[in-house]
């Protein structure tokens, strides 16, 4: 049976829906002009009407050619968002602020806790290691129950790490590395097991791709993840399409979660509608299940009481708010979380990156020349219109993408601070700042490409084979 044409429309923003309606209208006109078969034209018209209905549902306005949505009034979880508010859910990140999302407001809205200096200092005392620069610079900024994880660790009780990747494309970009870079550091300093979920099933349900293509992307993305340097003896990477069919423990936890979440609850959390395919509605339970150690009996020897720590971007938090609500009702410990900020597109922090737009970010397949061209041509600048004005007034680090990228990838705190001061004072010009970013990103991407070349299909198979890891439970 064919997928419902509405199955992936809910994940689109009003502007994306507007663009889809426009494209579909042009397609209908082209089919009619070309005297295409009637059934083909009729199918295209039905899709156009469906897109127009989705656009009206999202904006409250009828589609008008040439008039994109101005007010950006979005419907999310049954509530409307004002133009100056941020929209953050697992499929959409939108803000009108050039500085990016207001994370302090997001902490209040989501009910999480800020990662403060006291918590960072406690992590340093517990591990005996200097905190990762993602912690020092507020890139990982919010948490749930990290203090409990540290209590357990200090009392010699085990925990494990769980993170994931939705394989929506063959090539990952540098922003996708952020959770894996930090998770690798956590695994090393705490010396704990790690499970990495590849949600190829999710991408099939949400995107216009075949099951086979989603699985292929999962295997390719696994190579990039492995190239981050994870220890094969301490890390299990799994594809949902593979693992669900082989692990009774995993499926049992999925079913338990499914039984304890109603359709009304899942609609309220994720904004699902009656027109969404049932695969989407049931998927949150699949993302919840790795939070429970009994989903991996081969690693944890069947033990069910081992707490999980999940490093992820904060847009994934709705999944785990649901999971934390269900956990006590199925006799499982609540997972703890560490939330990261969003990685900005080259065009600015208020612009969403897209795998279909090669200029929206630096991809892990880019050549040195491509990296240089992208940064010079597309990286949004906080500089002034003229050199004279820039020398006089200085640049704006809060909106400059080169500064943002260097905050993620330049590990030297002193050098980063010097660059910010020089740019703010006007001493450093935008072109000079972009040159520093180019010289930072080119060797980083090249080194990743070299490591990835060493990742064979056999190594991927070893990482993805269910097995005991180098821990005793």
C-alpha positions as CSV (number, residue, x, y, z in Angstrom):
1,X,0.0,0.0,0.0
2,X,1.4,3.4,-0.9
3,X,2.3,5.9,1.8
4,X,-0.1,8.7,2.6
5,X,1.0,11.9,0.9
6,X,0.3,13.7,4.2
7,X,2.8,11.4,6.1
8,X,5.7,13.8,5.8
9,X,4.0,17.2,5.6
10,X,3.7,17.9,9.3
11,X,7.4,18.2,9.6
12,X,7.5,21.1,7.2
13,X,7.6,24.8,8.2
14,X,5.0,27.2,6.7
15,X,7.7,28.6,4.4
16,X,8.7,25.1,3.3
17,X,5.0,24.3,2.7
18,X,4.6,27.5,0.7
19,X,7.5,26.5,-1.5
20,X,6.1,22.9,-1.9
21,X,2.7,24.3,-3.0
22,X,4.4,26.6,-5.5
23,X,6.6,23.7,-6.9
24,X,3.6,21.4,-7.1
25,X,1.5,24.1,-8.9
26,X,4.3,24.4,-11.5
27,X,4.4,20.6,-11.9
28,X,0.6,20.5,-12.5
29,X,0.9,23.2,-15.2
30,X,3.8,21.4,-16.8
31,X,1.9,18.1,-16.9
32,X,-1.2,19.8,-18.4
33,X,0.9,21.7,-21.0
34,X,2.7,18.5,-21.9
35,X,-0.6,16.6,-22.3
36,X,0.4,14.0,-19.7
37,X,-1.9,11.0,-19.1
38,X,-5.1,12.0,-17.1
39,X,-4.4,9.7,-14.1
40,X,-0.9,11.3,-13.8
41,X,-2.4,14.8,-13.9
42,X,-5.2,13.9,-11.4
43,X,-2.6,12.5,-8.9
44,X,-0.6,15.7,-9.2
45,X,-3.7,17.8,-8.6
46,X,-4.6,15.7,-5.5
47,X,-1.2,16.3,-4.1
48,X,-1.5,20.0,-4.8
49,X,-4.8,20.2,-2.9
50,X,-3.3,18.2,0.0
51,X,-0.4,20.6,0.2
52,X,-2.7,23.6,0.1
53,X,-4.7,22.1,3.0
54,X,-1.6,21.5,5.0
55,X,-0.5,25.1,4.4
56,X,-3.8,26.4,5.6
57,X,-3.7,24.2,8.7
58,X,-0.2,25.4,9.6
59,X,-0.8,29.1,8.9
60,X,-4.6,29.7,9.2
61,X,-4.3,31.4,5.7
62,X,-5.2,30.3,2.2
63,X,-2.2,29.9,-0.1
64,X,-1.7,32.9,-2.4
65,X,0.8,32.6,-5.2
66,X,3.7,35.0,-4.8
67,X,2.8,35.8,-1.2
68,X,4.8,33.8,1.3
69,X,3.7,33.6,4.9
70,X,4.6,36.9,6.6
71,X,3.5,36.5,10.2
72,X,4.8,32.9,10.5
73,X,2.0,32.0,12.9
74,X,2.7,28.4,13.6
75,X,0.6,25.7,15.2
76,X,2.6,23.5,17.5
77,X,1.1,21.2,20.1
78,X,-2.2,23.0,19.8
79,X,-0.8,26.5,20.6
80,X,0.1,29.4,18.4
81,X,3.5,31.0,18.4
82,X,4.0,34.7,18.1
83,X,6.5,36.0,15.4
84,X,9.2,36.7,18.0
85,X,9.0,33.4,19.8
86,X,11.2,30.4,19.0
87,X,9.7,27.1,17.7
88,X,11.6,24.1,18.8
89,X,10.5,20.5,18.3
90,X,12.1,17.3,16.9
91,X,11.4,18.4,13.3
92,X,11.5,22.2,13.3
93,X,13.8,24.8,14.7
94,X,12.7,28.4,13.9
95,X,13.7,31.7,15.3
96,X,13.5,35.3,14.0
97,X,16.6,36.3,16.1
98,X,19.9,36.6,14.3
99,X,21.6,35.5,17.6
100,X,19.7,32.2,17.5
101,X,17.3,30.5,19.9
102,X,16.9,32.1,23.3
103,X,18.1,29.1,25.4
104,X,17.3,30.6,28.8
105,X,13.6,30.8,27.7
106,X,13.8,27.3,26.3
107,X,15.0,25.9,29.7
108,X,12.0,27.5,31.4
109,X,9.6,26.2,28.7
110,X,11.0,22.7,28.8
111,X,11.5,22.6,32.5
112,X,15.1,21.5,32.4
113,X,18.0,22.8,34.6
114,X,20.8,25.0,33.5
115,X,24.4,23.6,33.5
116,X,26.0,26.0,35.9
117,X,29.6,26.5,37.1
118,X,28.9,24.3,40.2
119,X,27.9,21.4,38.0
120,X,30.8,21.8,35.7
121,X,33.2,22.0,38.6
122,X,31.6,18.8,40.0
123,X,32.2,17.0,36.7
124,X,35.8,18.1,36.8
125,X,36.2,16.8,40.4
126,X,34.5,13.5,39.6
127,X,36.5,12.7,36.5
128,X,39.8,14.4,37.3
129,X,39.7,15.9,33.8
130,X,39.4,19.5,32.5
131,X,35.8,19.9,31.4
132,X,35.3,19.7,27.6
133,X,35.2,23.0,25.9
134,X,31.5,22.3,25.0
135,X,30.8,22.5,28.7
136,X,33.1,25.5,29.4
137,X,31.5,27.5,26.6
138,X,27.8,26.6,27.2
139,X,27.4,24.5,24.1
140,X,26.0,21.8,26.3
141,X,23.9,24.2,28.5
142,X,21.0,22.3,30.0
143,X,20.4,19.0,31.8
144,X,18.0,16.6,33.6
145,X,19.3,14.7,36.6
146,X,23.0,15.0,35.8
147,X,23.6,15.4,39.5
148,X,22.0,11.9,40.0
149,X,24.4,10.4,37.5
150,X,27.4,12.0,39.3
151,X,26.0,10.6,42.7
152,X,25.9,7.1,41.2
153,X,29.4,7.5,39.7
154,X,30.9,8.7,42.9
155,X,29.3,5.7,44.7
156,X,30.8,3.3,42.2
157,X,27.4,2.5,40.6
158,X,27.4,2.0,36.8
159,X,25.6,4.1,34.2
160,X,25.7,4.1,30.4
161,X,25.5,6.5,27.5
162,X,23.0,6.6,24.7
163,X,22.9,9.0,21.8
164,X,21.7,8.7,18.2
165,X,21.6,9.9,14.6
166,X,18.7,10.1,12.2
167,X,20.3,9.1,8.8
168,X,18.5,11.4,6.5
169,X,21.3,11.7,4.0
170,X,24.5,9.9,2.9
171,X,26.8,12.9,3.8
172,X,26.8,14.3,7.3
173,X,27.9,17.9,8.0
174,X,30.2,19.2,10.8
175,X,27.2,20.0,13.0
176,X,26.3,16.4,13.2
177,X,29.7,15.7,14.8
178,X,28.8,17.8,17.9
179,X,26.9,15.2,20.0
180,X,29.4,12.5,19.0
181,X,32.5,14.5,19.9
182,X,31.0,15.2,23.3
183,X,29.8,11.7,23.8
184,X,33.2,10.3,23.0
185,X,34.7,12.6,25.7
186,X,32.1,11.5,28.2
187,X,32.8,7.8,27.4
188,X,36.5,8.3,27.9
189,X,36.4,10.3,31.1
190,X,33.7,8.1,32.8
191,X,34.8,4.8,31.2
192,X,31.2,3.6,30.5
193,X,29.4,1.6,27.8
194,X,27.8,3.5,24.9
195,X,24.9,2.6,22.6
196,X,24.2,4.6,19.4
197,X,20.8,4.3,17.8
198,X,20.5,4.9,14.0
199,X,16.8,5.7,13.4
200,X,16.6,4.6,9.8
201,X,12.9,3.6,10.5
202,X,12.1,7.2,11.5
203,X,13.7,8.7,8.4
204,X,11.7,6.3,6.2
205,X,8.5,7.4,8.0
206,X,9.2,11.1,7.8
207,X,11.1,11.4,4.5
208,X,10.5,10.6,0.9
209,X,12.8,7.6,0.7
210,X,12.7,3.8,0.5
211,X,13.4,1.5,3.4
212,X,16.5,0.3,1.5
213,X,17.8,3.8,1.1
214,X,17.2,4.7,4.8
215,X,19.2,1.6,5.8
216,X,22.0,2.4,3.3
217,X,22.3,5.9,4.8
218,X,22.4,4.3,8.3
219,X,25.4,2.2,7.3
220,X,27.2,5.2,5.7
221,X,26.5,7.4,8.7
222,X,27.9,4.7,10.9
223,X,31.2,5.1,9.2
224,X,31.4,8.8,10.0
225,X,30.4,8.1,13.6
226,X,33.1,5.4,13.9
227,X,35.6,7.8,12.4
228,X,35.1,10.0,15.5
229,X,37.3,7.5,17.3
230,X,34.9,5.4,19.4
231,X,36.3,2.3,21.1
232,X,34.8,-0.8,19.5
233,X,35.1,-2.7,22.7
234,X,32.9,-0.2,24.6
235,X,30.5,0.9,21.8
236,X,27.4,-0.7,20.2
237,X,25.9,1.0,17.1
238,X,22.6,-0.4,15.9
239,X,20.1,0.3,13.1
240,X,16.4,0.1,14.3
241,X,15.6,-1.8,11.1
242,X,18.1,-4.4,12.1
243,X,18.1,-4.6,15.9
244,X,14.3,-4.5,16.4
245,X,14.0,-7.9,14.7
246,X,16.7,-9.6,16.8
247,X,16.3,-8.3,20.4
248,X,13.3,-9.4,22.4
249,X,14.4,-7.1,25.2
250,X,14.3,-4.1,23.0
251,X,10.9,-4.9,21.6
252,X,9.4,-5.7,25.0
253,X,10.4,-2.2,26.2
254,X,8.9,-0.6,23.1
255,X,5.6,-2.4,23.8
256,X,5.6,-1.4,27.4
257,X,6.1,2.3,26.5
258,X,3.4,2.1,23.8
259,X,0.9,0.7,26.4
260,X,1.5,3.6,28.8
261,X,1.2,6.5,26.3
262,X,-2.2,7.4,24.9
263,X,-2.9,8.9,21.5
264,X,-4.0,12.1,23.2
265,X,-0.7,12.3,25.0
266,X,1.4,11.7,21.9
267,X,-0.6,14.3,20.0
268,X,0.0,16.8,22.8
269,X,3.7,16.2,23.0
270,X,4.6,15.9,19.3
271,X,1.7,17.7,17.6
272,X,0.6,14.6,15.5
273,X,-2.7,14.9,13.7
274,X,-5.3,12.4,12.5
275,X,-3.7,12.6,9.0
276,X,-0.2,11.4,10.2
277,X,0.7,7.8,9.4
278,X,0.5,5.4,12.3
279,X,4.2,4.7,12.0
280,X,5.0,8.2,13.2
281,X,2.6,7.9,16.2
282,X,4.3,4.7,17.4
283,X,7.9,5.8,16.7
284,X,8.5,7.7,20.0
285,X,8.4,4.4,21.9
286,X,11.3,3.1,19.7
287,X,13.4,6.2,20.5
288,X,12.5,5.7,24.2
289,X,13.5,2.1,24.4
290,X,17.3,2.4,24.4
291,X,17.0,4.5,27.6
292,X,16.5,1.2,29.5
293,X,19.4,-1.2,30.0
294,X,17.1,-4.2,29.5
295,X,17.0,-3.3,25.8
296,X,20.6,-4.6,25.6
297,X,20.7,-7.9,27.6
298,X,24.0,-8.8,25.8
299,X,25.7,-5.8,27.3
300,X,24.1,-5.5,30.7
301,X,23.5,-9.2,31.5
302,X,19.8,-8.6,31.7
303,X,20.0,-6.0,34.5
304,X,17.2,-3.4,34.4
305,X,18.3,-0.9,37.0
306,X,21.2,0.8,35.3
307,X,20.7,4.5,34.6
308,X,21.2,6.0,31.2
309,X,22.7,9.4,30.3
310,X,21.7,10.9,27.0
311,X,23.7,13.7,25.3
312,X,21.6,15.2,22.6
313,X,20.4,18.5,21.0
314,X,17.6,20.0,23.0
315,X,15.1,19.5,20.1
316,X,15.1,15.8,21.0
317,X,13.9,16.5,24.6
318,X,10.2,15.9,23.9
319,X,11.0,12.2,23.3
320,X,12.7,11.9,26.6
321,X,10.2,13.9,28.6
322,X,7.7,11.3,27.5
323,X,10.3,8.5,28.4
324,X,10.9,10.0,31.9
325,X,7.2,10.1,32.5
326,X,6.7,6.5,31.5
327,X,9.8,5.0,33.2
328,X,8.5,4.7,36.8
329,X,5.3,3.1,35.5
330,X,7.2,0.3,33.9
331,X,9.7,-0.2,36.7
332,X,12.7,1.5,35.0
333,X,15.0,4.4,36.1
334,X,14.4,7.7,34.4
335,X,17.1,8.6,31.9
336,X,19.3,11.7,32.5
337,X,20.0,14.2,29.8
338,X,22.6,16.7,28.6
339,X,21.3,19.2,26.1
340,X,23.3,21.0,23.4
341,X,22.5,24.2,21.5
342,X,21.8,24.0,17.8
343,X,24.6,24.3,15.3
344,X,24.0,27.3,13.0
345,X,23.7,27.3,9.3
346,X,26.4,29.2,7.4
347,X,23.7,31.8,6.5
348,X,23.0,32.6,10.1
349,X,21.7,31.2,13.4
350,X,18.1,31.9,12.5
351,X,18.4,29.8,9.3
352,X,17.9,26.0,9.4
353,X,20.5,23.8,7.8
354,X,19.4,21.5,5.1
355,X,21.0,18.4,3.8
356,X,19.5,19.3,0.4
357,X,21.3,22.6,0.4
358,X,25.1,22.0,0.1
359,X,25.8,25.6,1.0
360,X,24.0,25.6,4.3
361,X,26.9,24.0,6.1
362,X,30.3,22.4,5.7
363,X,29.9,18.7,4.9
364,X,32.3,16.0,5.9
365,X,32.8,15.2,2.2
366,X,33.9,18.7,1.3
367,X,37.3,19.4,-0.2
368,X,39.6,22.2,1.2
369,X,38.6,24.4,-1.8
370,X,34.9,23.8,-1.2
371,X,35.3,24.7,2.5
372,X,37.1,27.9,1.6
373,X,34.5,28.9,-1.0
374,X,31.6,28.2,1.3
375,X,33.0,30.2,4.2
376,X,34.1,33.1,2.1
377,X,30.9,33.3,0.1
378,X,28.1,32.1,2.5
379,X,29.2,32.6,6.2
380,X,27.0,35.3,7.7
381,X,29.1,38.2,8.8
382,X,28.8,40.4,11.9
383,X,31.0,43.0,10.3
384,X,30.2,46.5,9.1
385,X,29.4,47.6,5.5
386,X,32.8,49.2,4.9
387,X,36.3,48.8,6.3
388,X,36.2,52.3,7.7
389,X,33.0,51.6,9.6
390,X,34.3,48.3,10.8
391,X,37.6,49.8,12.1
392,X,35.5,52.5,13.9
393,X,32.6,50.4,15.3
394,X,33.9,46.8,15.3
395,X,32.1,43.6,14.5
396,X,29.2,41.9,16.2
397,X,30.3,38.5,17.6
398,X,26.7,37.6,18.6
399,X,25.6,37.1,15.0
400,X,28.8,36.3,13.2
401,X,28.8,32.7,12.0
402,X,32.6,32.5,11.8
403,X,32.8,33.3,15.5
404,X,30.0,30.8,16.2
405,X,31.8,28.0,14.3
406,X,35.1,28.7,16.0
407,X,33.3,28.5,19.4
408,X,32.5,24.9,18.5
409,X,35.7,23.9,16.8
410,X,38.6,26.0,18.1
411,X,39.7,24.3,21.3
412,X,42.2,27.1,22.4
413,X,40.2,29.3,24.8
414,X,42.8,32.1,24.8
415,X,43.0,32.3,21.0
416,X,39.2,32.3,20.8
417,X,39.0,35.2,23.3
418,X,41.7,37.1,21.4
419,X,39.8,36.7,18.2
420,X,36.5,38.0,19.7
421,X,38.2,41.0,21.3
422,X,40.0,41.9,18.0
423,X,36.8,41.5,16.0
424,X,34.7,43.5,18.4
425,X,37.3,46.3,18.5
426,X,37.5,46.5,14.7
427,X,41.2,45.4,14.7
428,X,40.3,42.1,12.9
429,X,38.3,42.3,9.6
430,X,35.7,39.8,8.5
431,X,37.9,38.4,5.8
432,X,40.7,37.9,8.3
433,X,38.3,36.1,10.7
434,X,37.0,33.9,7.9
435,X,40.6,33.0,7.1
436,X,41.1,31.7,10.6
437,X,37.9,29.6,10.3
438,X,39.0,28.2,7.0
439,X,42.4,27.2,8.5
440,X,40.6,25.6,11.4
441,X,38.0,23.6,9.4
442,X,40.1,22.4,6.5
443,X,42.5,20.2,8.6
444,X,39.6,19.1,10.9
445,X,37.5,17.8,7.9
446,X,40.6,16.4,6.1
447,X,41.6,14.4,9.3
448,X,38.0,13.1,9.6
449,X,38.1,12.0,5.9
450,X,41.3,10.1,6.5
451,X,40.0,8.3,9.5
452,X,36.8,7.4,7.6
453,X,38.8,5.8,4.8
454,X,40.1,3.3,7.3
455,X,36.5,2.3,8.3
456,X,35.7,-0.8,6.3
457,X,32.4,-2.6,5.9
458,X,33.8,-5.3,8.2
459,X,34.5,-2.8,10.9
460,X,31.0,-1.4,10.6
461,X,29.7,-4.9,10.9
462,X,31.7,-5.5,14.1
463,X,30.4,-2.3,15.7
464,X,26.8,-3.2,14.7
465,X,26.9,-6.8,15.9
466,X,25.0,-7.4,19.2
467,X,27.6,-8.6,21.7
468,X,29.1,-8.3,25.1
469,X,31.2,-5.2,25.6
470,X,34.3,-4.7,27.8
471,X,32.3,-4.3,31.1
472,X,31.1,-6.7,33.7
473,X,27.5,-6.3,35.0
